[in-house]
Amino acid sequence: MLDGKVCIVAGGGHGLGEATAIHLGKLGATVVINDLGTDPSGESRDEEPAAKVAEEVEAAGGTAMPHFGDVTSLEYTQELVDDTVDEYGRIDGVANFAGILNDSFTHSMSGDEWDSVINVHLRGHFALLRNVAAHWRQRSKDEGLDSQRSFLAMTSRSALGNPGQINYSAAKSGIMGMTWTAAQELSRYNVRMNALMPTAFTRLIEEIPEEQRPFTEEEMPPEKVAPMVGYMMSDAAEDINGCILRAAGDAIGLVSEPSIDRLAFQEGGWTAEEIADRFRDTVGNDVNLDRTQ
């Protein structure tokens, strides 16, 4: 299905990235595995995870190259793109799983806890997207692309709101906005941009006390998310662009975009007092206005 394709899997040294890299290799892709080898909170550095996954991909019959570096760095991600093109001549797809957690409630979250998560998820997506998009744009203008290229970002159900994760929720919501904008910008160059909202048992779930975990590894294994990534890296997904996709256990799906539910008009506009008198009977009529439930 992916014979001849060259794919970068960022954050490929653990969990979902690891399962995806192996699956892409089984489908025939050449896989470049980026990882910085951090712990779940973003501390430490280790080259072993990316190298280990590259060995697993090759043991499964694929071709792989490990690439150690910080995906938030514009300089490093340019190096990643250049090295991949120098080695294999092309880049067909990118899936970015790189991420960390530093959970805390809003009233007690530190600036460092906020910055670290926003940096890895949002800047990490931007830095890699920026440089691979520039490569694809130039190649499209110079010689044309022989097939559509695919960038798959990672969002999360936490973007819908999750207590204790205001930093992570903000980052994952931002990735959806990034996806919709980039999809519009890059489609003219034969590049499609989508985001995946996966649910799986990963090392981040392992950080949660066992009695509080929302599901088990048997219920939500990472291996059940990987086929959706394989599909989105393939030519079978041609013209799927600007979508938020879902993969969780035995389910796959499409997540709806935010929309305006209801509007009320008054000629000449509204005063605050008029809104107070009429909001619940017009815009809010028969609508649940407490979205925390």
RODO-2510 file (C-alpha; in nm, 4 decimals, decimal comma):
residues 293
     n   res          X          Y          Z
     1     m     0,0000     0,0000     0,0000
     2     l     0,2920     0,2342     0,0734
     3     d     0,5564     0,0805    -0,1496
     4     g     0,8052     0,3504    -0,2492
     5     k     0,6713     0,6042     0,0006
     6     v     0,9060     0,7817     0,2401
     7     c     0,7456     0,8907     0,5672
     8     i     0,8752     1,0816     0,8693
     9     v     0,7282     0,9805     1,2044
    10     a     0,8101     1,2429     1,4666
    11     g     0,7915     1,1221     1,8234
    12     g     0,8313     0,7747     1,6793
    13     g     1,0321     0,6308     1,9666
    14     h     0,7401     0,5500     2,1956
    15     g     0,3787     0,4391     2,2066
    16     l     0,1641     0,5570     1,9187
    17     g     0,4627     0,6732     1,7158
    18     e     0,6381     0,3400     1,7604
    19     a     0,3284     0,1370     1,6652
    20     t     0,2743     0,3617     1,3636
    21     a     0,6335     0,3445     1,2413
    22     i     0,6280    -0,0354     1,2521
    23     h     0,2918    -0,0463     1,0749
    24     l     0,4075     0,1891     0,7995
    25     g     0,7135    -0,0308     0,7487
    26     k     0,4908    -0,3374     0,7148
    27     l     0,2893    -0,1510     0,4498
    28     g     0,6064    -0,0971     0,2474
    29     a     0,7096     0,2546     0,3475
    30     t     1,0587     0,3753     0,4258
    31     v     1,0306     0,5326     0,7705
    32     v     1,2484     0,8055     0,9198
    33     i     1,1982     0,7959     1,2958
    34     n     1,2528     1,1198     1,4830
    35     d     1,2658     1,1167     1,8612
    36     l     1,4405     1,3112     2,1354
    37     g     1,4026     1,0299     2,3852
    38     t     1,2500     1,2361     2,6650
    39     d     1,0430     1,1136     2,9573
    40     p     0,6678     1,1964     2,9571
    41     s     0,7287     1,5413     3,1102
    42     g     0,9947     1,6345     2,8541
    43     e     1,3039     1,5763     3,0671
    44     s     1,6203     1,3838     2,9685
    45     r     1,7559     1,3008     2,6239
    46     d     1,8198     0,9545     2,4828
    47     e     1,9089     0,8371     2,1313
    48     e     1,8156     0,4742     2,2032
    49     p     1,4337     0,4861     2,1508
    50     a     1,4537     0,6015     1,7873
    51     a     1,7313     0,3525     1,7121
    52     k     1,5349     0,0698     1,8757
    53     v     1,2211     0,1442     1,6749
    54     a     1,4242     0,1611     1,3527
    55     e     1,5476    -0,1905     1,4311
    56     e     1,1886    -0,3041     1,4935
    57     v     1,0738    -0,1589     1,1610
    58     e     1,3500    -0,3421     0,9763
    59     a     1,2766    -0,6632     1,1663
    60     a     0,9183    -0,6309     1,0417
    61     g     1,0461    -0,6123     0,6831
    62     g     1,0596    -0,2345     0,6356
    63     t     1,3364     0,0184     0,5805
    64     a     1,4080     0,2711     0,8535
    65     m     1,6470     0,5422     0,9636
    66     p     1,6593     0,6870     1,3172
    67     h     1,7020     1,0625     1,3522
    68     f     1,7730     1,2124     1,6929
    69     g     1,6710     1,5716     1,7585
    70     d     1,4345     1,8317     1,9000
    71     v     1,1267     1,8752     1,6824
    72     t     1,0649     2,2251     1,8247
    73     s     1,3842     2,3532     1,6606
    74     l     1,3546     2,5108     1,3172
    75     e     1,7224     2,4363     1,2579
    76     y     1,6884     2,0720     1,3551
    77     t     1,3684     2,0113     1,1565
    78     q     1,5360     2,1624     0,8506
    79     e     1,8190     1,9147     0,9042
    80     l     1,5649     1,6324     0,9359
    81     v     1,4031     1,7287     0,6055
    82     d     1,7382     1,7724     0,4292
    83     d     1,8800     1,4434     0,5573
    84     t     1,5667     1,2532     0,4534
    85     v     1,5729     1,3985     0,1025
    86     d     1,9478     1,3427     0,0699
    87     e     1,9127     0,9787     0,1763
    88     y     1,5913     0,8812    -0,0020
    89     g     1,5242     1,1541    -0,2587
    90     r     1,1761     1,2440    -0,1407
    91     i     0,9305     1,2877     0,1467
    92     d     0,5770     1,1618     0,0901
    93     g     0,4245     1,1992     0,4328
    94     v     0,4768     1,3156     0,7888
    95     a     0,2966     1,2113     1,1076
    96     n     0,3839     1,4091     1,4196
    97     f     0,3301     1,2263     1,7497
    98     a     0,5842     1,4277     1,9498
    99     g     0,4348     1,5385     2,2789
   100     i     0,4674     1,5663     2,6551
   101     l     0,2423     1,6237     2,9554
   102     n     0,2829     1,8546     3,2521
   103     d    -0,0604     1,8430     3,4133
   104     s    -0,1848     2,0839     3,6773
   105     f    -0,5057     2,2694     3,7569
   106     t    -0,5367     2,6230     3,6227
   107     h    -0,4979     2,7947     3,9591
   108     s    -0,1705     2,6171     4,0350
   109     m    -0,0068     2,5662     3,6948
   110     s     0,3387     2,7209     3,6686
   111     g     0,4636     2,9210     3,3738
   112     d     0,7160     2,6483     3,2960
   113     e     0,4428     2,3813     3,2928
   114     w     0,2449     2,5921     3,0471
   115     d     0,5401     2,6838     2,8240
   116     s     0,6867     2,3346     2,8010
   117     v     0,3657     2,1745     2,6758
   118     i     0,2761     2,4577     2,4377
   119     n     0,6319     2,4516     2,3011
   120     v     0,6488     2,0796     2,2271
   121     h     0,2997     2,0438     2,0823
   122     l     0,2400     2,3738     1,9030
   123     r     0,5894     2,4888     1,8115
   124     g     0,6882     2,1265     1,7485
   125     h     0,4100     2,0940     1,4935
   126     f     0,4874     2,4343     1,3408
   127     a     0,8636     2,3815     1,3091
   128     l     0,8309     2,0499     1,1304
   129     l     0,5366     2,1604     0,9167
   130     r     0,7075     2,4857     0,8209
   131     n     1,0171     2,3158     0,6818
   132     v     0,8574     2,0185     0,5118
   133     a     0,5917     2,2495     0,3615
   134     a     0,8656     2,4735     0,2221
   135     h     1,0321     2,1671     0,0684
   136     w     0,7072     2,0412    -0,0859
   137     r     0,6158     2,3883    -0,2159
   138     q     0,9525     2,4320    -0,3858
   139     r     0,9462     2,0852    -0,5374
   140     s     0,5901     2,1406    -0,6559
   141     k     0,6919     2,4647    -0,8276
   142     d     1,0166     2,3261    -0,9729
   143     e     0,9078     1,9911    -1,1096
   144     g     0,5601     1,9123    -0,9797
   145     l     0,4763     1,6365    -0,7340
   146     d     0,4080     1,2906    -0,8725
   147     s     0,1428     1,2342    -0,6035
   148     q    -0,0164     1,4281    -0,3195
   149     r     0,1921     1,4700    -0,0063
   150     s     0,0388     1,4271     0,3381
   151     f     0,1003     1,5888     0,6767
   152     l    -0,0912     1,4372     0,9680
   153     a    -0,0948     1,6393     1,2891
   154     m    -0,2046     1,5022     1,6257
   155     t    -0,4824     1,6553     1,8306
   156     s    -0,6669     1,5047     2,1269
   157     r    -1,0062     1,4697     2,2919
   158     s    -0,8545     1,6973     2,5572
   159     a    -0,9070     1,9804     2,3080
   160     l    -1,2743     1,9516     2,4008
   161     g    -1,1837     2,0260     2,7629
   162     n    -1,0187     1,8154     3,0308
   163     p    -0,9637     1,9309     3,3931
   164     g    -0,5976     1,9494     3,4886
   165     q    -0,4790     1,9908     3,1310
   166     i    -0,5386     2,3525     3,0347
   167     n    -0,1947     2,3665     2,8680
   168     y    -0,2446     2,0417     2,6753
   169     s    -0,6042     2,1325     2,5837
   170     a    -0,4942     2,4717     2,4507
   171     a    -0,2133     2,3149     2,2469
   172     k    -0,4353     2,0468     2,0959
   173     s    -0,7058     2,3022     2,0126
   174     g    -0,4381     2,5150     1,8485
   175     i    -0,3298     2,2205     1,6355
   176     m    -0,6812     2,1971     1,4934
   177     g    -0,6698     2,5643     1,3936
   178     m    -0,3259     2,5096     1,2444
   179     t    -0,4629     2,2166     1,0454
   180     w    -0,7510     2,4095     0,8904
   181     t    -0,5276     2,7021     0,7949
   182     a    -0,2432     2,4934     0,6512
   183     a    -0,4891     2,2806     0,4537
   184     q    -0,6133     2,5925     0,2768
   185     e    -0,2636     2,7279     0,2171
   186     l    -0,0969     2,4088     0,0943
   187     s    -0,3663     2,2509    -0,1221
   188     r    -0,2466     2,4556    -0,4221
   189     y     0,0854     2,2701    -0,4012
   190     n    -0,0761     1,9243    -0,4010
   191     v    -0,0278     1,8857    -0,0253
   192     r    -0,3023     1,7753     0,2119
   193     m    -0,3075     1,8607     0,5822
   194     n    -0,5199     1,6729     0,8342
   195     a    -0,5189     1,5995     1,2059
   196     l    -0,5861     1,2783     1,3934
   197     m    -0,7656     1,2606     1,7283
   198     p    -0,6475     0,9225     1,8592
   199     t    -0,7194     0,7385     2,1810
   200     a    -0,4793     0,4642     2,2876
   201     f    -0,2965     0,3262     2,5884
   202     t     0,0455     0,4919     2,5868
   203     r     0,3177     0,5747     2,8381
   204     l     0,1277     0,8960     2,9138
   205     i    -0,1710     0,6884     3,0278
   206     e     0,0672     0,4763     3,2334
   207     e     0,1480     0,7906     3,4332
   208     i    -0,2112     0,7901     3,5632
   209     p    -0,2723     0,5798     3,8795
   210     e    -0,4090     0,2422     3,7709
   211     e    -0,7417     0,2866     3,9492
   212     q    -0,8010     0,6157     3,7619
   213     r    -0,7061     0,5051     3,4108
   214     p    -0,9941     0,5465     3,1644
   215     f    -0,9172     0,2248     2,9784
   216     t    -0,6714    -0,0638     2,9573
   217     e    -0,4095    -0,1477     2,6973
   218     e    -0,6218    -0,4424     2,5859
   219     e    -0,9160    -0,2087     2,5189
   220     m    -0,7229     0,0647     2,3385
   221     p    -0,3918    -0,0656     2,2000
   222     p    -0,1772     0,1776     1,9943
   223     e    -0,1673    -0,0767     1,7135
   224     k    -0,5360    -0,0049     1,6383
   225     v    -0,4614     0,3620     1,5660
   226     a    -0,1755     0,2931     1,3239
   227     p    -0,3910     0,1763     1,0276
   228     m    -0,5607     0,5167     1,0059
   229     v    -0,2179     0,6783     0,9757
   230     g    -0,1229     0,4249     0,7100
   231     y    -0,4350     0,5116     0,5142
   232     m    -0,3707     0,8870     0,5393
   233     m    -0,0130     0,8407     0,4148
   234     s    -0,1384     0,6499     0,1101
   235     d    -0,2689     0,7639    -0,2274
   236     a    -0,6061     0,6133    -0,1322
   237     a    -0,6600     0,9236     0,0864
   238     e    -0,6227     1,1629    -0,2086
   239     d    -0,8170     1,4904    -0,1645
   240     i    -0,8988     1,4264     0,2014
   241     n    -0,7866     1,7640     0,3296
   242     g    -0,8582     1,9850     0,6310
   243     c    -1,0241     1,7060     0,8280
   244     i    -1,0050     1,6041     1,1928
   245     l    -1,0056     1,2254     1,1970
   246     r    -1,0757     0,9831     1,4809
   247     a    -0,9215     0,6462     1,5653
   248     a    -0,9880     0,4715     1,8956
   249     g    -0,9948     0,0989     1,9561
   250     d    -1,2321    -0,0580     1,7038
   251     a    -1,3713     0,2796     1,5905
   252     i    -1,2685     0,5251     1,3212
   253     g    -1,4484     0,8455     1,2361
   254     l    -1,4617     1,2109     1,1417
   255     v    -1,4825     1,4937     1,3964
   256     s    -1,7105     1,7863     1,3102
   257     e    -1,5747     2,1394     1,2884
   258     p    -1,6937     2,4137     1,5269
   259     s    -2,0067     2,5793     1,3919
   260     i    -2,2415     2,8608     1,4851
   261     d    -2,5418     2,6919     1,6445
   262     r    -2,7927     2,9750     1,6413
   263     l    -2,8187     3,3489     1,5705
   264     a    -3,0668     3,6158     1,6746
   265     f    -3,0906     3,9456     1,4844
   266     q    -3,2230     4,2839     1,5870
   267     e    -3,2163     4,5810     1,3548
   268     g    -2,9758     4,8409     1,4888
   269     g    -2,7973     4,5923     1,7139
   270     w    -2,8371     4,5021     2,0788
   271     t    -2,7917     4,6644     2,4166
   272     a    -2,6618     4,4627     2,7109
   273     e    -3,0031     4,4994     2,8773
   274     e    -3,1842     4,3659     2,5705
   275     i    -2,9506     4,0675     2,5539
   276     a    -3,0141     4,0016     2,9239
   277     d    -3,3906     4,0102     2,8610
   278     r    -3,3964     3,7945     2,5497
   279     f    -3,0798     3,5808     2,5181
   280     r    -3,2209     3,2720     2,6910
   281     d    -3,5472     3,2891     2,4955
   282     t    -3,3841     3,3396     2,1552
   283     v    -3,0309     3,2104     2,1072
   284     g    -3,0489     2,9945     2,4197
   285     n    -3,3976     2,8546     2,3703
   286     d    -3,4011     2,4765     2,4278
   287     v    -3,0203     2,4743     2,4270
   288     n    -2,7989     2,3467     2,7087
   289     l    -2,6020     2,6544     2,8141
   290     d    -2,3965     2,4723     3,0763
   291     r    -2,1405     2,2950     2,8582
   292     t    -1,9475     2,1567     3,1577
   293     q    -2,1966     1,8716     3,1962
***
